Amino acid sequence: MAFLLWYTNYFVDIKSDNLIDPKKIEAFEKLGDIFTNGDFSSWHVKSQLDEEDFNRHLNKLLSENTDIDPTGVTVTKGIDGGPLKML
C-alpha cells in the first residue's frame, strides 16, 4: 500500500521591484508545487514542509537566488490538504 501524501497550502505575497518566475529557478522546486499570478507578486505553494521549515527554506532561496528582500515577503498558511480532504 502506498503512503498518501499530505501537503499544506502556503500563500506568498511579494512586495518587490525585482519579481521573478519561481518556476524558472530550479532551486524553488524544493518548496513544492508552485502556482503564480500573472506578474509573479503572489505565489500559491502546495508543500509537504511544515511552516517553520517552509519559511526558512523560502528565505534562504530568495536570498541566494534572487534580488528579492525576504523582509518584503508575507507568507500565509492555508489549510492542509491531501487525498482525503474532500471527505
Biotite code that builds the C-alpha atoms (Angstrom):
import biotite.structure as struc

atoms = struc.array([
    struc.Atom([0.000, 0.000, 0.000], chain_id="A", res_id=1, res_name="MET", atom_name="CA", element="C"),
    struc.Atom([1.395, 3.382, -0.970], chain_id="A", res_id=2, res_name="ALA", atom_name="CA", element="C"),
    struc.Atom([1.605, 6.170, 1.551], chain_id="A", res_id=3, res_name="PHE", atom_name="CA", element="C"),
    struc.Atom([-0.768, 9.052, 0.978], chain_id="A", res_id=4, res_name="LEU", atom_name="CA", element="C"),
    struc.Atom([0.987, 12.388, 0.637], chain_id="A", res_id=5, res_name="LEU", atom_name="CA", element="C"),
    struc.Atom([-0.282, 15.360, 2.608], chain_id="A", res_id=6, res_name="TRP", atom_name="CA", element="C"),
    struc.Atom([0.510, 18.964, 1.915], chain_id="A", res_id=7, res_name="TYR", atom_name="CA", element="C"),
    struc.Atom([-0.094, 22.448, 3.257], chain_id="A", res_id=8, res_name="THR", atom_name="CA", element="C"),
    struc.Atom([-1.151, 25.416, 1.165], chain_id="A", res_id=9, res_name="ASN", atom_name="CA", element="C"),
    struc.Atom([1.069, 28.471, 1.561], chain_id="A", res_id=10, res_name="TYR", atom_name="CA", element="C"),
    struc.Atom([0.267, 31.845, 0.022], chain_id="A", res_id=11, res_name="PHE", atom_name="CA", element="C"),
    struc.Atom([3.288, 34.062, -0.603], chain_id="A", res_id=12, res_name="VAL", atom_name="CA", element="C"),
    struc.Atom([2.838, 37.795, -1.291], chain_id="A", res_id=13, res_name="ASP", atom_name="CA", element="C"),
    struc.Atom([5.918, 39.646, -2.510], chain_id="A", res_id=14, res_name="ILE", atom_name="CA", element="C"),
    struc.Atom([6.438, 43.401, -2.368], chain_id="A", res_id=15, res_name="LYS", atom_name="CA", element="C"),
    struc.Atom([9.483, 43.998, -4.560], chain_id="A", res_id=16, res_name="SER", atom_name="CA", element="C"),
    struc.Atom([10.500, 45.610, -7.831], chain_id="A", res_id=17, res_name="ASP", atom_name="CA", element="C"),
    struc.Atom([12.571, 42.510, -8.635], chain_id="A", res_id=18, res_name="ASN", atom_name="CA", element="C"),
    struc.Atom([9.845, 39.899, -9.153], chain_id="A", res_id=19, res_name="LEU", atom_name="CA", element="C"),
    struc.Atom([10.809, 36.546, -10.665], chain_id="A", res_id=20, res_name="ILE", atom_name="CA", element="C"),
    struc.Atom([9.090, 33.451, -12.016], chain_id="A", res_id=21, res_name="ASP", atom_name="CA", element="C"),
    struc.Atom([9.953, 30.794, -9.402], chain_id="A", res_id=22, res_name="PRO", atom_name="CA", element="C"),
    struc.Atom([9.340, 28.008, -11.928], chain_id="A", res_id=23, res_name="LYS", atom_name="CA", element="C"),
    struc.Atom([12.392, 29.171, -13.904], chain_id="A", res_id=24, res_name="LYS", atom_name="CA", element="C"),
    struc.Atom([14.743, 28.687, -10.946], chain_id="A", res_id=25, res_name="ILE", atom_name="CA", element="C"),
    struc.Atom([15.275, 25.007, -10.259], chain_id="A", res_id=26, res_name="GLU", atom_name="CA", element="C"),
    struc.Atom([16.063, 25.505, -6.552], chain_id="A", res_id=27, res_name="ALA", atom_name="CA", element="C"),
    struc.Atom([12.463, 26.595, -5.849], chain_id="A", res_id=28, res_name="PHE", atom_name="CA", element="C"),
    struc.Atom([11.184, 23.117, -6.784], chain_id="A", res_id=29, res_name="GLU", atom_name="CA", element="C"),
    struc.Atom([12.261, 22.002, -3.295], chain_id="A", res_id=30, res_name="LYS", atom_name="CA", element="C"),
    struc.Atom([9.388, 24.013, -1.794], chain_id="A", res_id=31, res_name="LEU", atom_name="CA", element="C"),
    struc.Atom([6.652, 22.064, -3.593], chain_id="A", res_id=32, res_name="GLY", atom_name="CA", element="C"),
    struc.Atom([4.199, 22.743, -6.434], chain_id="A", res_id=33, res_name="ASP", atom_name="CA", element="C"),
    struc.Atom([4.196, 26.473, -7.183], chain_id="A", res_id=34, res_name="ILE", atom_name="CA", element="C"),
    struc.Atom([1.449, 28.415, -8.938], chain_id="A", res_id=35, res_name="PHE", atom_name="CA", element="C"),
    struc.Atom([1.744, 32.178, -9.586], chain_id="A", res_id=36, res_name="THR", atom_name="CA", element="C"),
    struc.Atom([-0.346, 35.131, -10.679], chain_id="A", res_id=37, res_name="ASN", atom_name="CA", element="C"),
    struc.Atom([0.466, 36.989, -13.906], chain_id="A", res_id=38, res_name="GLY", atom_name="CA", element="C"),
    struc.Atom([3.051, 39.406, -12.501], chain_id="A", res_id=39, res_name="ASP", atom_name="CA", element="C"),
    struc.Atom([4.617, 36.892, -10.046], chain_id="A", res_id=40, res_name="PHE", atom_name="CA", element="C"),
    struc.Atom([3.783, 39.007, -6.978], chain_id="A", res_id=41, res_name="SER", atom_name="CA", element="C"),
    struc.Atom([1.659, 36.225, -5.444], chain_id="A", res_id=42, res_name="SER", atom_name="CA", element="C"),
    struc.Atom([2.506, 32.544, -5.234], chain_id="A", res_id=43, res_name="TRP", atom_name="CA", element="C"),
    struc.Atom([0.442, 29.572, -4.099], chain_id="A", res_id=44, res_name="HIS", atom_name="CA", element="C"),
    struc.Atom([2.673, 26.724, -2.947], chain_id="A", res_id=45, res_name="VAL", atom_name="CA", element="C"),
    struc.Atom([1.447, 23.207, -2.149], chain_id="A", res_id=46, res_name="LYS", atom_name="CA", element="C"),
    struc.Atom([4.220, 21.945, 0.099], chain_id="A", res_id=47, res_name="SER", atom_name="CA", element="C"),
    struc.Atom([4.947, 18.994, 2.369], chain_id="A", res_id=48, res_name="GLN", atom_name="CA", element="C"),
    struc.Atom([7.172, 21.170, 4.570], chain_id="A", res_id=49, res_name="LEU", atom_name="CA", element="C"),
    struc.Atom([5.930, 22.344, 7.950], chain_id="A", res_id=50, res_name="ASP", atom_name="CA", element="C"),
    struc.Atom([5.542, 26.091, 8.425], chain_id="A", res_id=51, res_name="GLU", atom_name="CA", element="C"),
    struc.Atom([8.890, 26.724, 10.122], chain_id="A", res_id=52, res_name="GLU", atom_name="CA", element="C"),
    struc.Atom([10.854, 24.725, 7.512], chain_id="A", res_id=53, res_name="ASP", atom_name="CA", element="C"),
    struc.Atom([8.945, 26.326, 4.653], chain_id="A", res_id=54, res_name="PHE", atom_name="CA", element="C"),
    struc.Atom([9.716, 29.860, 5.857], chain_id="A", res_id=55, res_name="ASN", atom_name="CA", element="C"),
    struc.Atom([13.383, 29.047, 6.484], chain_id="A", res_id=56, res_name="ARG", atom_name="CA", element="C"),
    struc.Atom([13.840, 27.449, 3.042], chain_id="A", res_id=57, res_name="HIS", atom_name="CA", element="C"),
    struc.Atom([11.944, 30.236, 1.270], chain_id="A", res_id=58, res_name="LEU", atom_name="CA", element="C"),
    struc.Atom([14.054, 32.959, 2.918], chain_id="A", res_id=59, res_name="ASN", atom_name="CA", element="C"),
    struc.Atom([17.269, 31.104, 2.070], chain_id="A", res_id=60, res_name="LYS", atom_name="CA", element="C"),
    struc.Atom([16.221, 30.534, -1.557], chain_id="A", res_id=61, res_name="LEU", atom_name="CA", element="C"),
    struc.Atom([15.179, 34.174, -2.005], chain_id="A", res_id=62, res_name="LEU", atom_name="CA", element="C"),
    struc.Atom([18.467, 35.426, -0.515], chain_id="A", res_id=63, res_name="SER", atom_name="CA", element="C"),
    struc.Atom([20.688, 33.097, -2.544], chain_id="A", res_id=64, res_name="GLU", atom_name="CA", element="C"),
    struc.Atom([18.882, 33.043, -5.912], chain_id="A", res_id=65, res_name="ASN", atom_name="CA", element="C"),
    struc.Atom([17.132, 36.407, -6.320], chain_id="A", res_id=66, res_name="THR", atom_name="CA", element="C"),
    struc.Atom([17.346, 40.134, -5.572], chain_id="A", res_id=67, res_name="ASP", atom_name="CA", element="C"),
    struc.Atom([14.124, 39.922, -3.527], chain_id="A", res_id=68, res_name="ILE", atom_name="CA", element="C"),
    struc.Atom([14.489, 41.031, 0.102], chain_id="A", res_id=69, res_name="ASP", atom_name="CA", element="C"),
    struc.Atom([12.875, 38.345, 2.321], chain_id="A", res_id=70, res_name="PRO", atom_name="CA", element="C"),
    struc.Atom([11.578, 41.064, 4.673], chain_id="A", res_id=71, res_name="THR", atom_name="CA", element="C"),
    struc.Atom([9.222, 42.193, 1.885], chain_id="A", res_id=72, res_name="GLY", atom_name="CA", element="C"),
    struc.Atom([7.630, 38.742, 1.703], chain_id="A", res_id=73, res_name="VAL", atom_name="CA", element="C"),
    struc.Atom([4.484, 37.745, 3.593], chain_id="A", res_id=74, res_name="THR", atom_name="CA", element="C"),
    struc.Atom([3.642, 34.045, 3.958], chain_id="A", res_id=75, res_name="VAL", atom_name="CA", element="C"),
    struc.Atom([0.146, 32.961, 4.963], chain_id="A", res_id=76, res_name="THR", atom_name="CA", element="C"),
    struc.Atom([-0.514, 29.343, 5.844], chain_id="A", res_id=77, res_name="LYS", atom_name="CA", element="C"),
    struc.Atom([-3.670, 27.970, 4.306], chain_id="A", res_id=78, res_name="GLY", atom_name="CA", element="C"),
    struc.Atom([-5.473, 24.744, 5.070], chain_id="A", res_id=79, res_name="ILE", atom_name="CA", element="C"),
    struc.Atom([-3.867, 21.332, 4.952], chain_id="A", res_id=80, res_name="ASP", atom_name="CA", element="C"),
    struc.Atom([-4.925, 19.062, 2.134], chain_id="A", res_id=81, res_name="GLY", atom_name="CA", element="C"),
    struc.Atom([-4.423, 15.650, 0.694], chain_id="A", res_id=82, res_name="GLY", atom_name="CA", element="C"),
    struc.Atom([-6.243, 12.682, -0.775], chain_id="A", res_id=83, res_name="PRO", atom_name="CA", element="C"),
    struc.Atom([-8.984, 12.670, 1.868], chain_id="A", res_id=84, res_name="LEU", atom_name="CA", element="C"),
    struc.Atom([-9.595, 16.426, 2.027], chain_id="A", res_id=85, res_name="LYS", atom_name="CA", element="C"),
    struc.Atom([-12.976, 16.153, 0.296], chain_id="A", res_id=86, res_name="MET", atom_name="CA", element="C"),
    struc.Atom([-14.437, 13.696, 2.829], chain_id="A", res_id=87, res_name="LEU", atom_name="CA", element="C"),
])
